[in-house]
Amino acid sequence: QVQLVESGGGLVQPGGTLRLSCVATGNIINIDIMAWYRQAPGKQRELVAGITSDNTRNYADSVKGRFTISRDNAKNTVYLQMNSLNPDDADYYYCNARILHGGSYSWDDYWGQGTQVTVSS
């Protein structure tokens, strides 16, 4: 079983920083794209940032210049460094990864359980 486990969410004041982590475990042969999504109540889940296996990055316009996505392939881990946080960033954040599973030998998208990010004074 492949699992994604997230950590680092919590409460931060406006202008503050937060770093999210997501670790993939299980029978993993390879990991392609890893990404962070967020979802507000009553809205669709949206892409925040993505990173390919060769470290090509893309960001939502709303977070460019403030957020940085990175990955450690040796640890099967993806990070999201969030700087200059504002109330619009307060959402539930989800880790996503496209993984080649060793049992089925097929590519599938996996999701973490999500972690809450709250931005408030």
C-alpha positions, 0 to 999 in steps of 0.5 A, spaced: 500 500 500 502 506 498 501 512 502 502 519 503 503 522 510 503 530 510 505 534 516 507 542 518 500 545 517 497 549 523 496 556 525 500 562 522 499 570 523 499 574 516 506 575 513 508 569 517 511 562 514 510 555 514 513 549 511 509 543 509 512 536 508 509 530 505 512 523 505 511 517 500 511 510 503 510 503 500 512 499 494 514 504 490 518 503 484 518 511 481 515 517 483 513 522 477 510 529 478 509 531 486 504 537 487 500 541 492 493 542 492 488 546 496 481 546 497 476 552 500 469 550 503 464 550 497 470 550 492 474 546 487 480 543 489 486 547 485 493 546 484 498 550 488 505 548 486 507 542 482 514 539 481 517 534 476 522 528 477 527 533 474 525 539 478 521 543 473 516 547 477 510 550 476 506 555 481 499 558 481 499 565 479 497 567 486 503 564 490 508 565 485 514 569 488 512 567 495 511 559 495 517 554 493 516 547 492 522 542 492 523 535 493 528 530 496 528 523 491 532 519 496 527 520 501 520 520 497 519 527 500 516 533 497 516 540 501 512 546 500 515 553 503 510 558 504 512 565 505 508 572 506 502 568 508 495 572 507 488 570 509 487 567 502 492 562 503 488 559 509 485 552 506 486 545 507 492 543 503 493 536 500 499 532 497 499 529 490 504 524 487 504 520 481 507 513 483 509 507 479 507 501 484 511 495 485 505 490 486 501 492 480 506 495 476 502 501 474 502 508 475 496 511 479 495 518 483 495 518 490 493 523 495 495 525 502 490 526 508 490 533 507 493 538 513 489 545 515 493 551 514 490 557 518 492 564 517 489 569 522 491 574 527 
